[in-house]
Amino acid sequence: MATVRTATAHWEGPLATGKGSVSLDSSGLGNYELTWASRAEAPNGRTSPEELIAAAHAGCFSMALSHGLSEGGHPPTSITTSADVTFGMPEGIRGIRLTTRAVVPGMTAADFAAAAEDAKKNCPVSRALTGTTIELDAALDE
């Protein structure tokens, strides 16, 4: 079964001095301001497309890793993932670094690393970002 999620962006003015917003329509969770400065300089209480991609990627990766570990007989106690999306001009998104730490009883570090690599390769957001370099730092927590 396919699902559709919707977000809407609105922008006013030129790129450098304009402003806009993104609303998370499907969930109704909020409306977030954006500006060029929040994208290229300091966030100052506003978000950016890259921060939204980072949130989506960290969430998707954690869910995919949880599924893979559980299917392999090692359900995790916890998984914490951060995603750093590097943005610069003129290239745009230069790369993504996923850092994940997990508590997985009875799992070896080598098996966890393999499961994390599989999640990185196969989570839907990673697949959507094909062509972007994605690095992974994955380790077990005690």
C-alpha positions as CSV (number, residue, x, y, z in Angstrom):
1,M,0.0,0.0,0.0
2,A,1.4,3.4,-1.0
3,T,1.1,6.5,1.1
4,V,1.5,10.1,0.2
5,R,2.9,12.7,2.5
6,T,2.6,16.4,1.7
7,A,4.7,19.5,2.6
8,T,4.2,22.9,1.1
9,A,6.8,25.6,0.6
10,H,6.1,29.3,0.0
11,W,8.7,31.9,-1.0
12,E,8.6,35.6,-1.4
13,G,11.2,37.9,-2.9
14,P,14.7,37.3,-4.3
15,L,16.9,34.5,-3.0
16,A,19.4,36.5,-1.0
17,T,16.8,38.8,0.8
18,G,13.6,36.9,0.5
19,K,11.9,34.7,3.0
20,G,9.7,31.7,3.0
21,S,8.2,28.9,4.9
22,V,7.6,25.1,4.8
23,S,4.6,23.5,6.3
24,L,4.2,19.9,7.2
25,D,0.8,19.4,5.8
26,S,0.1,15.7,6.2
27,S,0.9,15.6,9.9
28,G,-0.1,19.2,10.7
29,L,3.0,19.4,12.9
30,G,3.9,22.9,12.0
31,N,5.1,25.7,9.8
32,Y,8.8,26.5,9.7
33,E,10.5,29.7,8.4
34,L,13.4,29.6,5.9
35,T,15.7,32.2,4.5
36,W,18.9,32.1,2.4
37,A,20.8,33.1,5.6
38,S,19.4,30.1,7.5
39,R,20.6,27.9,4.6
40,A,24.1,29.3,4.0
41,E,25.0,31.0,7.3
42,A,23.4,30.6,10.8
43,P,20.0,29.1,11.3
44,N,18.8,31.9,13.7
45,G,15.6,30.0,14.6
46,R,14.8,29.1,11.0
47,T,15.3,25.8,9.1
48,S,16.7,24.9,5.7
49,P,16.0,22.2,3.1
50,E,19.2,20.5,4.2
51,E,18.1,20.3,7.8
52,L,14.8,18.8,6.7
53,I,16.7,16.3,4.6
54,A,18.9,15.5,7.6
55,A,15.9,14.9,9.8
56,A,14.3,12.6,7.2
57,H,17.4,10.7,6.6
58,A,18.2,10.1,10.3
59,G,14.7,8.9,11.0
60,C,14.5,6.7,7.9
61,F,17.9,5.1,8.6
62,S,17.0,4.4,12.3
63,M,13.8,2.7,11.2
64,A,15.5,0.7,8.5
65,L,18.2,-0.4,10.9
66,S,15.7,-1.4,13.6
67,H,13.8,-3.4,11.1
68,G,16.9,-5.2,9.8
69,L,18.2,-5.9,13.3
70,S,14.8,-7.3,14.4
71,E,14.4,-9.4,11.3
72,G,17.9,-10.8,12.0
73,G,16.8,-11.8,15.5
74,H,18.5,-8.9,17.4
75,P,15.8,-6.4,18.2
76,P,17.5,-3.2,19.4
77,T,16.9,-1.6,22.7
78,S,17.6,1.8,21.3
79,I,19.1,3.5,18.2
80,T,20.2,7.2,18.0
81,T,21.2,8.6,14.7
82,S,22.2,12.0,13.6
83,A,22.7,13.2,10.0
84,D,25.0,16.0,9.0
85,V,24.1,17.4,5.5
86,T,26.9,19.5,4.1
87,F,25.7,22.3,1.8
88,G,27.9,24.7,-0.2
89,M,27.8,26.7,-3.3
90,P,27.9,26.1,-6.2
91,E,27.7,22.3,-5.6
92,G,24.7,22.2,-3.4
93,I,24.6,19.2,-1.1
94,R,28.2,17.9,-0.9
95,G,27.5,14.9,1.2
96,I,25.8,13.4,4.2
97,R,27.3,11.8,7.3
98,L,25.2,9.5,9.4
99,T,26.3,8.8,13.0
100,T,24.5,6.1,14.8
101,R,24.8,4.5,18.2
102,A,22.7,1.6,19.3
103,V,22.1,-0.8,22.1
104,V,21.6,-4.3,20.7
105,P,21.9,-7.1,23.2
106,G,23.9,-10.1,22.1
107,M,25.2,-8.6,18.8
108,T,28.8,-8.4,17.8
109,A,30.3,-5.1,16.5
110,A,31.0,-6.7,13.1
111,D,27.4,-7.9,12.7
112,F,26.1,-4.5,13.8
113,A,28.4,-2.7,11.3
114,A,27.1,-5.0,8.5
115,A,23.5,-4.3,9.5
116,A,24.1,-0.6,9.6
117,E,25.7,-0.6,6.1
118,D,22.7,-2.5,4.8
119,A,20.3,0.1,6.3
120,K,22.4,2.9,4.8
121,K,22.2,1.3,1.4
122,N,18.6,0.4,1.5
123,C,16.6,2.9,3.5
124,P,14.2,4.7,1.2
125,V,15.7,8.1,1.9
126,S,19.3,6.9,1.1
127,R,17.9,5.4,-2.2
128,A,16.2,8.7,-3.0
129,L,19.6,10.4,-2.5
130,T,21.5,8.2,-4.9
131,G,24.4,10.2,-6.3
132,T,25.1,11.9,-3.0
133,T,28.1,10.6,-1.0
134,I,26.8,9.1,2.3
135,E,29.3,8.3,5.0
136,L,28.4,6.1,8.0
137,D,29.9,6.0,11.5
138,A,28.1,3.2,13.3
139,A,28.9,1.7,16.7
140,L,27.3,-0.2,19.5
141,D,26.8,1.4,22.9
142,E,27.1,-0.6,26.0
